[in-house]
Amino acid sequence: MATVAFAFAVSVAVSGSPEVAQNPTPSPAAPASAPQRTLIDTYCVACHNQRVKTAGIAFDNADLSDVSKDADLWEKALRKLRGGMMPPPGARRPEAVSVDAFTSALERELDAAAARNPNPGRVALHRLNRAEYASAIEDLLGLRIDASALLPKDDEADGFDNVASVLSVSPSFLDQYISAARVVTARAIGNAAARPGSATYRPARGTDQAVRVEGLPLGTRGGLIVEHPFPADGDYKLNINGLATAGYVRGMEYRHTLIVTLDGAKVFEGQLGGEEDIRAIDQQQASAVAAINGRFQNIPL
């Protein structure tokens, strides 16, 4: 209302003076971008022009009256000017006051242009990263897990591992998350379904809480316990078959530790899975499977 009242008062004053109304003498103001253009032409264009194009940047054809046309270009210029990196050391430099005025005006114009044409980006369907997955499991089930032992390493973009564009959902990743869900489910229900004749394998790297299988030593995760009547005292050999397979490989992505105990005492410990084993299976197929399974043959008891 104050602005309207002021405009009305000015209108009345002008209309009350016919001489002024009939002979207006407007004083044309210089364009707002004139000082900025002068600064750019004086200190920047010598290196950044269409002919030389140092660092792939040219300011001579850039339109300062509408910075939104070259928003990326002016954002780069702002970062360099705010950091004092341009003009480069040894080159003629403008006064700090002029630089501050230029960058402030440029920021205001870029912000205004962005507000007029907002670009919210896109919403991408993406998976949880490992940290998010572990937090979600703890929130839902009250169970702390080592997600790095269950899921592959997350890709990064610009130093961040939670960027939607790199957290893609591929069939391979889906298999990993299904496998992780099986492990988490078994831990959540206390692995009560473990039975002789079936085995549940766990990653070797530690978890905060161990799943106890009744009859196995404290600290083991999964596995099975078998009662077998030996007909006589003597030296026996135990064969554990089918741990590694070729073709569609499952459960070999991570390093596992398999331990055999007899009457509570450890009699054997072996490793399988992980980068070396899965590479060998991928490259050598049947021979690699045979070599890996051979580690768990003829275990002396």
Long-range contacts (C-beta under 8 A, 24 or more apart in sequence): 31-65, 32-105, 33-64, 33-65, 35-98, 35-101, 35-102, 36-64, 36-102, 36-105, 36-106, 37-64, 39-94, 39-98, 39-99, 39-102, 40-64, 42-94, 43-87, 43-91, 43-92, 43-93, 43-94, 44-77, 44-86, 44-87, 66-113, 67-106, 67-109, 67-110, 67-113, 68-110, 68-113, 68-114, 68-116, 68-117, 71-110, 71-113, 71-114, 74-106, 74-110, 75-110, 77-106, 78-103, 78-106, 78-107, 78-110, 123-164, 124-164, 124-165, 125-169, 126-164, 126-165, 126-167, 126-168, 126-169, 127-167, 127-168, 127-169, 127-173, 127-177, 128-167, 129-154, 129-161, 129-162, 129-167, 130-154, 130-161, 131-161, 131-162, 132-162, 133-177, 133-180, 137-184, 141-184, 141-188, 143-184, 143-187, 143-188, 143-209, 144-207, 144-208, 144-209, 145-183, 145-184, 145-187, 145-207, 145-208, 146-203, 146-205, 146-206, 146-207, 146-208, 147-180, 148-205, 149-203, 149-204, 149-205, 149-206, 149-207, 149-254, 150-176, 150-179, 150-180, 150-183, 150-184, 150-203, 150-254, 151-176, 151-177, 151-180, 152-176, 152-253, 175-250, 176-253, 179-250, 179-251, 179-253, 186-211, 186-222, 187-211, 191-222, 194-222, 194-223, 194-224, 195-224, 196-224, 196-225, 196-226, 196-227, 197-224, 198-224, 199-223, 199-224, 200-224, 201-251, 201-256, 202-256, 203-254, 203-255, 203-256, 204-254, 204-255, 204-256, 204-257, 204-271, 205-254, 205-255, 216-261, 217-261, 217-264, 217-266, 220-259, 235-300, 235-301, 236-300, 236-301, 237-297, 237-298, 237-299, 237-300, 237-301, 238-268, 238-298, 238-299, 238-300, 238-301, 239-296, 239-297, 239-298, 239-299, 240-296, 240-297, 240-299, 241-293, 241-296, 242-293, 243-272, 243-292, 243-293, 243-296, 244-272, 244-277, 244-281, 244-288, 244-289, 244-292, 244-293, 245-289, 246-281, 246-285, 246-286, 246-288, 246-289, 249-278, 249-281, 249-282, 252-277, 252-278, 252-281, 253-278, 258-296, 260-299, 262-301, 267-299, 267-300, 267-301, 268-299, 270-295, 270-296, 271-295, 272-296
